[in-house]
Amino acid sequence: MLAQPCTHSLASGMGGIRTAGDLVARMQVTRGMRLKEAKAYVAGKLGVSADDLSDPTVMGDVRRELGLARQMTPESTFPTEANGIEAKFNIARVLDLPINCVQRFAERVPSLGAVWNQQGGVT
């Protein structure tokens, strides 16, 4: 019953989408990983050190390169970068993780689902 608030608290403490807190929290919730294990997994998949996961400068570059979305503010938007469902597809691919909205989207748009499966999408 306290899993979500606790995970959210830890993810927020890591900086959420500014860094990698959202990705680490996703691994904790979906795979039941402990914090240290989730950080190691995400760091390995992203090709950075565990310390870099909470560095906004490093993670901003990594998120941009991998299309994992970044925090947007009114002063700085990134119209050519992945956001929304596109970013979720990229997160699912990079972390080898099934994400419900990605699976449902791929099912409802058959042409996209075929491309997703050809590119090694997680189902």
PyMOL CGO cylinders between C-alpha atoms (Angstrom):
from pymol import cmd
from pymol.cgo import CYLINDER

trace = [
    CYLINDER, 0.00, 0.00, 0.00, 2.93, 2.35, 0.57, 0.3, 1, 1, 1, 1, 1, 1,
    CYLINDER, 2.93, 2.35, 0.57, 4.98, 1.12, -2.39, 0.3, 1, 1, 1, 1, 1, 1,
    CYLINDER, 4.98, 1.12, -2.39, 3.92, 3.85, -4.80, 0.3, 1, 1, 1, 1, 1, 1,
    CYLINDER, 3.92, 3.85, -4.80, 4.38, 6.82, -2.43, 0.3, 1, 1, 1, 1, 1, 1,
    CYLINDER, 4.38, 6.82, -2.43, 7.75, 5.49, -1.29, 0.3, 1, 1, 1, 1, 1, 1,
    CYLINDER, 7.75, 5.49, -1.29, 8.94, 4.87, -4.84, 0.3, 1, 1, 1, 1, 1, 1,
    CYLINDER, 8.94, 4.87, -4.84, 7.68, 8.27, -5.94, 0.3, 1, 1, 1, 1, 1, 1,
    CYLINDER, 7.68, 8.27, -5.94, 9.49, 9.91, -3.06, 0.3, 1, 1, 1, 1, 1, 1,
    CYLINDER, 9.49, 9.91, -3.06, 12.76, 8.22, -3.97, 0.3, 1, 1, 1, 1, 1, 1,
    CYLINDER, 12.76, 8.22, -3.97, 12.33, 8.97, -7.66, 0.3, 1, 1, 1, 1, 1, 1,
    CYLINDER, 12.33, 8.97, -7.66, 11.57, 12.61, -6.92, 0.3, 1, 1, 1, 1, 1, 1,
    CYLINDER, 11.57, 12.61, -6.92, 14.65, 12.73, -4.73, 0.3, 1, 1, 1, 1, 1, 1,
    CYLINDER, 14.65, 12.73, -4.73, 16.73, 11.62, -7.72, 0.3, 1, 1, 1, 1, 1, 1,
    CYLINDER, 16.73, 11.62, -7.72, 15.30, 14.41, -9.83, 0.3, 1, 1, 1, 1, 1, 1,
    CYLINDER, 15.30, 14.41, -9.83, 12.55, 12.55, -11.68, 0.3, 1, 1, 1, 1, 1, 1,
    CYLINDER, 12.55, 12.55, -11.68, 12.62, 13.25, -15.41, 0.3, 1, 1, 1, 1, 1, 1,
    CYLINDER, 12.62, 13.25, -15.41, 15.41, 15.84, -15.00, 0.3, 1, 1, 1, 1, 1, 1,
    CYLINDER, 15.41, 15.84, -15.00, 17.75, 12.95, -14.32, 0.3, 1, 1, 1, 1, 1, 1,
    CYLINDER, 17.75, 12.95, -14.32, 16.90, 9.22, -14.19, 0.3, 1, 1, 1, 1, 1, 1,
    CYLINDER, 16.90, 9.22, -14.19, 14.61, 9.00, -11.16, 0.3, 1, 1, 1, 1, 1, 1,
    CYLINDER, 14.61, 9.00, -11.16, 11.60, 8.06, -13.29, 0.3, 1, 1, 1, 1, 1, 1,
    CYLINDER, 11.60, 8.06, -13.29, 13.51, 5.23, -14.97, 0.3, 1, 1, 1, 1, 1, 1,
    CYLINDER, 13.51, 5.23, -14.97, 14.84, 3.86, -11.68, 0.3, 1, 1, 1, 1, 1, 1,
    CYLINDER, 14.84, 3.86, -11.68, 11.37, 4.04, -10.12, 0.3, 1, 1, 1, 1, 1, 1,
    CYLINDER, 11.37, 4.04, -10.12, 9.89, 2.20, -13.11, 0.3, 1, 1, 1, 1, 1, 1,
    CYLINDER, 9.89, 2.20, -13.11, 12.35, -0.67, -12.58, 0.3, 1, 1, 1, 1, 1, 1,
    CYLINDER, 12.35, -0.67, -12.58, 11.57, -0.79, -8.85, 0.3, 1, 1, 1, 1, 1, 1,
    CYLINDER, 11.57, -0.79, -8.85, 7.84, -0.98, -9.44, 0.3, 1, 1, 1, 1, 1, 1,
    CYLINDER, 7.84, -0.98, -9.44, 7.73, -3.29, -12.46, 0.3, 1, 1, 1, 1, 1, 1,
    CYLINDER, 7.73, -3.29, -12.46, 10.59, -5.65, -11.61, 0.3, 1, 1, 1, 1, 1, 1,
    CYLINDER, 10.59, -5.65, -11.61, 10.55, -5.43, -7.82, 0.3, 1, 1, 1, 1, 1, 1,
    CYLINDER, 10.55, -5.43, -7.82, 14.16, -4.28, -7.73, 0.3, 1, 1, 1, 1, 1, 1,
    CYLINDER, 14.16, -4.28, -7.73, 15.71, -2.66, -4.69, 0.3, 1, 1, 1, 1, 1, 1,
    CYLINDER, 15.71, -2.66, -4.69, 17.01, 0.87, -5.19, 0.3, 1, 1, 1, 1, 1, 1,
    CYLINDER, 17.01, 0.87, -5.19, 20.69, -0.06, -5.59, 0.3, 1, 1, 1, 1, 1, 1,
    CYLINDER, 20.69, -0.06, -5.59, 19.84, -2.87, -8.02, 0.3, 1, 1, 1, 1, 1, 1,
    CYLINDER, 19.84, -2.87, -8.02, 17.51, -0.63, -10.06, 0.3, 1, 1, 1, 1, 1, 1,
    CYLINDER, 17.51, -0.63, -10.06, 20.15, 2.10, -10.28, 0.3, 1, 1, 1, 1, 1, 1,
    CYLINDER, 20.15, 2.10, -10.28, 22.78, -0.41, -11.46, 0.3, 1, 1, 1, 1, 1, 1,
    CYLINDER, 22.78, -0.41, -11.46, 20.40, -1.85, -14.08, 0.3, 1, 1, 1, 1, 1, 1,
    CYLINDER, 20.40, -1.85, -14.08, 19.41, 1.55, -15.48, 0.3, 1, 1, 1, 1, 1, 1,
    CYLINDER, 19.41, 1.55, -15.48, 23.00, 2.82, -15.43, 0.3, 1, 1, 1, 1, 1, 1,
    CYLINDER, 23.00, 2.82, -15.43, 24.12, -0.27, -17.33, 0.3, 1, 1, 1, 1, 1, 1,
    CYLINDER, 24.12, -0.27, -17.33, 21.38, 0.11, -19.95, 0.3, 1, 1, 1, 1, 1, 1,
    CYLINDER, 21.38, 0.11, -19.95, 22.13, 3.81, -20.42, 0.3, 1, 1, 1, 1, 1, 1,
    CYLINDER, 22.13, 3.81, -20.42, 25.91, 3.36, -20.45, 0.3, 1, 1, 1, 1, 1, 1,
    CYLINDER, 25.91, 3.36, -20.45, 26.60, 5.70, -17.53, 0.3, 1, 1, 1, 1, 1, 1,
    CYLINDER, 26.60, 5.70, -17.53, 27.76, 5.30, -13.94, 0.3, 1, 1, 1, 1, 1, 1,
    CYLINDER, 27.76, 5.30, -13.94, 25.28, 5.06, -11.07, 0.3, 1, 1, 1, 1, 1, 1,
    CYLINDER, 25.28, 5.06, -11.07, 26.50, 8.47, -9.87, 0.3, 1, 1, 1, 1, 1, 1,
    CYLINDER, 26.50, 8.47, -9.87, 25.68, 10.00, -13.27, 0.3, 1, 1, 1, 1, 1, 1,
    CYLINDER, 25.68, 10.00, -13.27, 22.02, 8.99, -12.87, 0.3, 1, 1, 1, 1, 1, 1,
    CYLINDER, 22.02, 8.99, -12.87, 21.40, 11.96, -10.58, 0.3, 1, 1, 1, 1, 1, 1,
    CYLINDER, 21.40, 11.96, -10.58, 23.45, 14.49, -12.56, 0.3, 1, 1, 1, 1, 1, 1,
    CYLINDER, 23.45, 14.49, -12.56, 21.04, 16.67, -14.59, 0.3, 1, 1, 1, 1, 1, 1,
    CYLINDER, 21.04, 16.67, -14.59, 23.71, 17.72, -17.07, 0.3, 1, 1, 1, 1, 1, 1,
    CYLINDER, 23.71, 17.72, -17.07, 24.85, 14.20, -17.94, 0.3, 1, 1, 1, 1, 1, 1,
    CYLINDER, 24.85, 14.20, -17.94, 21.31, 12.81, -17.96, 0.3, 1, 1, 1, 1, 1, 1,
    CYLINDER, 21.31, 12.81, -17.96, 20.02, 15.66, -20.11, 0.3, 1, 1, 1, 1, 1, 1,
    CYLINDER, 20.02, 15.66, -20.11, 22.51, 14.64, -22.79, 0.3, 1, 1, 1, 1, 1, 1,
    CYLINDER, 22.51, 14.64, -22.79, 21.79, 10.91, -22.39, 0.3, 1, 1, 1, 1, 1, 1,
    CYLINDER, 21.79, 10.91, -22.39, 18.00, 11.42, -22.48, 0.3, 1, 1, 1, 1, 1, 1,
    CYLINDER, 18.00, 11.42, -22.48, 18.34, 13.58, -25.61, 0.3, 1, 1, 1, 1, 1, 1,
    CYLINDER, 18.34, 13.58, -25.61, 20.59, 11.06, -27.39, 0.3, 1, 1, 1, 1, 1, 1,
    CYLINDER, 20.59, 11.06, -27.39, 18.31, 8.10, -26.59, 0.3, 1, 1, 1, 1, 1, 1,
    CYLINDER, 18.31, 8.10, -26.59, 15.02, 9.96, -27.09, 0.3, 1, 1, 1, 1, 1, 1,
    CYLINDER, 15.02, 9.96, -27.09, 13.82, 9.38, -23.52, 0.3, 1, 1, 1, 1, 1, 1,
    CYLINDER, 13.82, 9.38, -23.52, 12.19, 12.83, -23.13, 0.3, 1, 1, 1, 1, 1, 1,
    CYLINDER, 12.19, 12.83, -23.13, 13.37, 15.63, -20.94, 0.3, 1, 1, 1, 1, 1, 1,
    CYLINDER, 13.37, 15.63, -20.94, 11.69, 18.01, -18.56, 0.3, 1, 1, 1, 1, 1, 1,
    CYLINDER, 11.69, 18.01, -18.56, 10.17, 20.85, -20.50, 0.3, 1, 1, 1, 1, 1, 1,
    CYLINDER, 10.17, 20.85, -20.50, 9.68, 24.34, -19.17, 0.3, 1, 1, 1, 1, 1, 1,
    CYLINDER, 9.68, 24.34, -19.17, 7.95, 27.28, -20.84, 0.3, 1, 1, 1, 1, 1, 1,
    CYLINDER, 7.95, 27.28, -20.84, 11.35, 28.86, -21.39, 0.3, 1, 1, 1, 1, 1, 1,
    CYLINDER, 11.35, 28.86, -21.39, 12.86, 25.83, -23.14, 0.3, 1, 1, 1, 1, 1, 1,
    CYLINDER, 12.86, 25.83, -23.14, 10.86, 23.49, -25.29, 0.3, 1, 1, 1, 1, 1, 1,
    CYLINDER, 10.86, 23.49, -25.29, 12.31, 20.76, -27.44, 0.3, 1, 1, 1, 1, 1, 1,
    CYLINDER, 12.31, 20.76, -27.44, 9.90, 20.36, -30.39, 0.3, 1, 1, 1, 1, 1, 1,
    CYLINDER, 9.90, 20.36, -30.39, 12.17, 18.07, -32.39, 0.3, 1, 1, 1, 1, 1, 1,
    CYLINDER, 12.17, 18.07, -32.39, 12.85, 15.66, -29.52, 0.3, 1, 1, 1, 1, 1, 1,
    CYLINDER, 12.85, 15.66, -29.52, 10.88, 12.62, -28.40, 0.3, 1, 1, 1, 1, 1, 1,
    CYLINDER, 10.88, 12.62, -28.40, 8.03, 13.29, -25.97, 0.3, 1, 1, 1, 1, 1, 1,
    CYLINDER, 8.03, 13.29, -25.97, 4.89, 11.51, -24.89, 0.3, 1, 1, 1, 1, 1, 1,
    CYLINDER, 4.89, 11.51, -24.89, 4.25, 8.10, -26.43, 0.3, 1, 1, 1, 1, 1, 1,
    CYLINDER, 4.25, 8.10, -26.43, 7.38, 8.28, -28.59, 0.3, 1, 1, 1, 1, 1, 1,
    CYLINDER, 7.38, 8.28, -28.59, 9.52, 8.66, -25.47, 0.3, 1, 1, 1, 1, 1, 1,
    CYLINDER, 9.52, 8.66, -25.47, 7.65, 5.77, -23.82, 0.3, 1, 1, 1, 1, 1, 1,
    CYLINDER, 7.65, 5.77, -23.82, 8.45, 3.54, -26.84, 0.3, 1, 1, 1, 1, 1, 1,
    CYLINDER, 8.45, 3.54, -26.84, 12.12, 4.49, -26.49, 0.3, 1, 1, 1, 1, 1, 1,
    CYLINDER, 12.12, 4.49, -26.49, 12.11, 3.82, -22.73, 0.3, 1, 1, 1, 1, 1, 1,
    CYLINDER, 12.11, 3.82, -22.73, 10.55, 0.39, -23.29, 0.3, 1, 1, 1, 1, 1, 1,
    CYLINDER, 10.55, 0.39, -23.29, 13.20, -0.42, -25.91, 0.3, 1, 1, 1, 1, 1, 1,
    CYLINDER, 13.20, -0.42, -25.91, 16.20, 0.86, -23.93, 0.3, 1, 1, 1, 1, 1, 1,
    CYLINDER, 16.20, 0.86, -23.93, 15.23, -0.79, -20.62, 0.3, 1, 1, 1, 1, 1, 1,
    CYLINDER, 15.23, -0.79, -20.62, 13.84, -4.01, -22.19, 0.3, 1, 1, 1, 1, 1, 1,
    CYLINDER, 13.84, -4.01, -22.19, 10.65, -3.34, -20.31, 0.3, 1, 1, 1, 1, 1, 1,
    CYLINDER, 10.65, -3.34, -20.31, 7.02, -3.87, -21.31, 0.3, 1, 1, 1, 1, 1, 1,
    CYLINDER, 7.02, -3.87, -21.31, 4.97, -0.70, -20.82, 0.3, 1, 1, 1, 1, 1, 1,
    CYLINDER, 4.97, -0.70, -20.82, 1.19, -1.09, -21.02, 0.3, 1, 1, 1, 1, 1, 1,
    CYLINDER, 1.19, -1.09, -21.02, 0.45, 2.07, -23.01, 0.3, 1, 1, 1, 1, 1, 1,
    CYLINDER, 0.45, 2.07, -23.01, 3.16, 1.18, -25.53, 0.3, 1, 1, 1, 1, 1, 1,
    CYLINDER, 3.16, 1.18, -25.53, 1.76, -2.32, -26.00, 0.3, 1, 1, 1, 1, 1, 1,
    CYLINDER, 1.76, -2.32, -26.00, -1.81, -1.05, -26.35, 0.3, 1, 1, 1, 1, 1, 1,
    CYLINDER, -1.81, -1.05, -26.35, -0.76, 1.64, -28.83, 0.3, 1, 1, 1, 1, 1, 1,
    CYLINDER, -0.76, 1.64, -28.83, 1.13, -0.91, -30.93, 0.3, 1, 1, 1, 1, 1, 1,
    CYLINDER, 1.13, -0.91, -30.93, -1.90, -3.24, -30.89, 0.3, 1, 1, 1, 1, 1, 1,
    CYLINDER, -1.90, -3.24, -30.89, -4.29, -0.50, -31.99, 0.3, 1, 1, 1, 1, 1, 1,
    CYLINDER, -4.29, -0.50, -31.99, -2.05, 0.82, -34.75, 0.3, 1, 1, 1, 1, 1, 1,
    CYLINDER, -2.05, 0.82, -34.75, -1.09, -2.37, -36.64, 0.3, 1, 1, 1, 1, 1, 1,
    CYLINDER, -1.09, -2.37, -36.64, 1.48, -0.75, -38.93, 0.3, 1, 1, 1, 1, 1, 1,
    CYLINDER, 1.48, -0.75, -38.93, 3.28, 0.74, -35.94, 0.3, 1, 1, 1, 1, 1, 1,
    CYLINDER, 3.28, 0.74, -35.94, 3.08, -2.57, -34.07, 0.3, 1, 1, 1, 1, 1, 1,
    CYLINDER, 3.08, -2.57, -34.07, 4.77, -4.36, -36.98, 0.3, 1, 1, 1, 1, 1, 1,
    CYLINDER, 4.77, -4.36, -36.98, 7.60, -1.81, -37.07, 0.3, 1, 1, 1, 1, 1, 1,
    CYLINDER, 7.60, -1.81, -37.07, 7.93, -1.98, -33.27, 0.3, 1, 1, 1, 1, 1, 1,
    CYLINDER, 7.93, -1.98, -33.27, 8.26, -5.78, -33.34, 0.3, 1, 1, 1, 1, 1, 1,
    CYLINDER, 8.26, -5.78, -33.34, 10.82, -5.63, -36.19, 0.3, 1, 1, 1, 1, 1, 1,
    CYLINDER, 10.82, -5.63, -36.19, 12.94, -3.23, -34.14, 0.3, 1, 1, 1, 1, 1, 1,
    CYLINDER, 12.94, -3.23, -34.14, 12.97, -5.62, -31.19, 0.3, 1, 1, 1, 1, 1, 1,
    CYLINDER, 12.97, -5.62, -31.19, 10.14, -4.06, -29.22, 0.3, 1, 1, 1, 1, 1, 1,
    CYLINDER, 10.14, -4.06, -29.22, 9.27, -5.54, -25.85, 0.3, 1, 1, 1, 1, 1, 1,
    CYLINDER, 9.27, -5.54, -25.85, 5.94, -7.35, -25.70, 0.3, 1, 1, 1, 1, 1, 1,
]
cmd.load_cgo(trace, "trace")
